């Protein structure tokens, strides 16, 4: 400390700018945290702190296993500046040499397919868009060095060497960087034998004068270990000042904290061009393609923490990343998270590369993403118009696969093709208006004001069974497997076997018309005009719970096997526990009748005659969103559906609107009737992943009764 901080400032201030540049370059070797403890912590932070989505690093168990392997072999080797090798100073160093060489050979094996594709892709004039800006993943280190060599015109690789003595070990940093290069043991992926041995076991200082141990301890030695010692840029325009050696020795004699303090002062004394020079020397050391350096299994594990959209972007980084990002199992998990159940197999006109397999699950995700984009902002194609019920009201609507079934107060049901828009057949047999229906596969069940239910074969149009028993209009029904439960204005519910046509059970207890019913195969839940909600055991025909609380008619129900949700004319929505019959939450906020609801995964969407739609969390009873604002409906909401992204609503105002489920924001109008506001009404809507079916008409003759079919599908050819 004879010279001290003051001497450091004097030297920096009295030397010419070029001389300063020389000194800054040499001192830049210590800009990394040279203290061993700090480096160890920093290395761990780099490995675990910046993980993708908070978890992209090795798991704790894998980290410990790799650390144990590293502790067994601590040395590695590098060539001397003159290119000649040196004898290993210990058996540990020899082991590290072999491990390092094994790593290089292993990388070659892992990426043999990638290299083959690289050669072929270079001959195909950009068959894939990401090829033009990617290099072989094994050349990532060379790319960093080439960037070093092009950053300035006033520097060169030779002619200037400085004696630097080694003080602080960087063993821990080296361990972390060498983890993959060591023998992993029986529980970790093994590497093949037959690797080329390393040609050196001893590092030389950047000055070429002081030999150092097999473990690099300074930033300069670390650069040499990474094969960049010969590419170190030197200032050749000036001779080194005579005080430089004393200056460096003084710096080396200080403790770690004292060095950091001195560096802070030195940086403050530098000009911007000199600080830029330090950055050009240091930054390439942190530009590592760690994905390509990892075993394929670990690389895929890291990539699994990316969102699908980020994974698609990662595929454009380089060719090897593209191969990894095409992994079919990886994309299957991504599709599972997005609720995509089926892969998409595309017949491609031209094979991009022999041996390169496109992931069907990736294609499925891309297709779904494009479909969602079509819903959100794609051009609205002219809808198919399906006419057939004259000027009657369409009272019920079912849509499954490519089959649409509409029921009307004209006593008929019609079966339509959602693809061609043609009416396939008309189901005739009821003697009163059809007010309820259900469909499963090619079986259709209908309920009518003629007090009967009918079971139809949708393919042939044949009436299979007519179910007699109710003494008034069959107003609602719910189908589960081969049983259907019907609710009637006669205040009873009946359980039917649709295969035999037999009435299995009669549930009596309500004292007014049954307006809505739900059935999950175990319990029946019904809501009626007597203000009551009842939970039934259909096998014993007993009422397990009578859920009292509403003060007006119950019009809508949802049941997920655990919770019962009821909507009433009293403006409230109540959430009940089906096992205890207790009211868990009373959801208030609507101003009128809740005419329609849908429940999925504890998320409830309710449509009300007050023209608003609300999104609720039934676990907390909190209203998450209210779909309103300047683009809200101008009249009563008639029907709704939602999925994980969107809410679709229809109204008496003649519009069908699309909303964002998470934010509650209005996206756009999907249907706008010219007669909206003057009588045109959208009575019912049904949507699939790619299609929307709307039943529209009017009560005053201003809009013709019809079905509109909008298609949002994409062509993946």
C-alpha positions, 0 to 999 in steps of 0.5 A: 500500500506504499503508493495508495489510492492517491498514486493510482489517481496521479498515474491515471491523470498524468499519463497520456490518453493512449497510455491510460488506455493501456493501463485500463486494458490491463486493469480490466482483467480485474473488473470481474469479482476476483474474490473467490467467495464473491465469484462462487456466489456470482457463479451460482447466481448466474446459474440459478438467479436468471432462470426462465420463469423463475425455474429454468436452472438445474433442480437442487438435486441435479445441482448437488450431483453435478457439484459432487462430480466437479469436486472429484475433478478440479483441473483442466488444460489449455495450450500455451501461447506458443501452441506447445503442450506442457506436462500435467502437474497432477493426476487431477489435471490429466483427468480434466484434460480427458474430460474436456476432450470428451466433452468436445467429442460428445458435443459433436455426437449430440449435434451430428444431426444438427450439423448434417442439417446445417450443410443441407440447409445452406444449399436450399436458399433459405428454406427455413427463415431462421437459417440465414441468421444462425451458425453451427451451435459448436461455433458460438465461442468462435463467434464471440471471439470474432466479435472481439476482433472487429470492435476496433481498428487501433488494436492488435493481437500481439507485441505487448506482454505484461508480467502479471502475478497470480493472487486470487483463485478462480477455482469455483468459477471454473468448476461451474463452467466445467460441470458438463465437461467432467465425468458425471457418474452413473446417475448422470448422462454418460459421455462416450469414450475415445476423445482426443486428449488435451494438449496442455495442462498448464496455463501461462499468464498473458505476459507469457513470463509467469507460468500458472497452475492448471486452474485459472486465477485471473480474468486474463488466465480465464480468457486463455483457458477459453482459447482467447489468449491470442486474441487479446487486443494490445495497444501498439501505438505507444510504449508502456509507461515505466511506472506500469509494472510498479502500478500493477504490483501495487494493485496486486498487493491490495486486498479484494475490497481495496482493489474494488475501491481502486477500480471504482476510482479508476473508472471515474477517472476514465474517458468514455472511450476507455470505458467502452474499451473495457466493455469490449474486452469483458462482455464477450466472456458472458456471451455464452450459448449455454443451451448448446453446451448442455446435454440435450435432456437438460437443454430441453428441461430448461426450454420447458419453462418457456411459454409457447410463444417464447419457445417459437421465438427461441426456435429462430435463434440458431439451427440447434435451438430449432432442433431442440424447440421441435421436440414433440414431447415438449410441445405435447406438454405445452398443448396440454397446458393450453387445453389442446387435446389433439396433434395436427399432422400436416402433409408437407409438399417438400421435406425440409431435411432428411431426418428432420421431423416436424412436431405434430403437437407444435403444429397443433399449438400454432393452429390454435394460436391462429384460430384465436387470432381469427376470433380476436382480429381476423376478417369476418367472412360472410356467414352461412345463412340457414333458413327453415323455420319461417317466421317462428321463434327458435327456442333451443339450439344444439351444436356438436361436431359438424351438426346443428340442431334447432328447435322451434315453436313450429313443432319441429326440429331441424338438423343442419350441416355446419359445413355446407349450411344445408338442412339435412332433415326435419324431425316431425312428430311433436304436436306442440312447440319444442322448448327444450333439447339435448344432443349426444352423438347422433342422438337427439332428445326434445321436449315439447308443450305436447307434454312428451319427450322424443328420442331421435336418430339424427342420421335417419330422422327416425323417432326412436322413442316417445316418452310419456309421463309429464302432464304439462310442458317439458320446459327443461332437460339435461342429458348424461350418458344414456339418461336424461332428466326432464323438468316440467311445468307440472312441478315434477322431474323424471329420469329416463333411459333413452335406450329403452324409453323407460321412465326410471324415477319420478322426483316430486317436491316442488310446488311450482313449475320446474324451470331448470335442471342439472344432472351429473350422473349422481345428483340431480339439481333443480330450480323452480318457480317456487323460489326453491333449489332442490338436490336429489338422489335419483336412485332413491327418489329422495330430496337431500337438500332444499336450498332456501334463500331466493325470494323470487323465481329461479331461472338458471342453474349450474352444477359442477359436482361440488357447487350449485350456482342458482340465478333468480329473478330476485337479482341475486346469484347464490353459490351452494355446497351440494353436500351440506346444502349451505349457502357459501356466497351470495353474489350481488351486483346485477339489477334484474333477472339472471337468465343465463350462466356458465361455470368452468373451473370455479369461474362463473360468467352470468348474463342478466336482463340489465344488459351486463355480463359479470365474471365471478370467482365462486371460491371467493365470491368476488366479482372479477370483471363486469363486461360493460362500458361504451360497447356494452349491450343495449338490451337484455343478454339472451345467451352466453358462452366462454372458454379460457380466452373469450366470452361470447354474449348475445342480446335482444339488441341484435348483436353478438359481442366478443370479450376478453375473459381475463381483462373484461375488455370489449374486443369486437362485435361478431354479429350486428343485425341491421334490424338491431334496436328495432326488433331484431334479436339474437335468441341463442348462440352456440360456439365450438373452437372454430365456429359460431352459430347464432339463432336470430329473428324478431317478434315483429317481423323486422328480421327473418328467422334464420341461423348464422354460421361464422367460421374462424378455422385456418388452413394449415396446408 
